Amino acid sequence: MNKVLFSILSLFAKHDGPLTSGKVCQELGLRGVTLSERTVRYYLKMLDEYGFTESGTGKGRRITEDGRYELNHGLVSERIGFIANRINNLSFLCDFSLETRRGRIILNTTFVPETKIHEALDLARFVLASPYATSNRMILRRGGERSGTCWCLWARSASAPSAVSP
């Protein structure tokens, strides 16, 4: 689903009653998106074909449950693509040398309470096996253990835990 379809679908989610193509066109215009009413009708037809909208009683259309689901889960690949692009850009800043064991690397650190470790590992297995993962490697450390030259500290207070160099 592209951003225009997503924008149109989000309009339906914000309105209780059915929306006509004219009303959608007007609402999009208020948000800085200029489309002709004919183009809006084309997009509305696509949303109907996807099952994300349906004809309401009388004039206009309403969002379906499938449409609401798509709003909550849509554009995931674009969001993941943004993160992958950011990681790719950061990789050019890496200058780690195996010989000197010094330099900068990209490191994703996640802190999980020990009571939730099994649930977190199940999720990690799923994520690491996905095509969106940048690596299939993981290191587990308990609070107070070392990982390279960093100590893993676990704060038991409400503040976020952190990793620091000694």
Secondary structure, DSSP 8 states (H G I E B T S, - for coil): --HHHHHHHHHHHH-SS-B-HHHHHHHHHHTT----HHHHHHHHHHHHHHTSEEE-SSSSEEE-HHHHHHHHHTTHHHHHHHHHHHHHHHHTT---BTTTTBS----------GGGHHHHHHHHHHHHTSTT-S-S------TT-EETTEEE----SSS---EE--
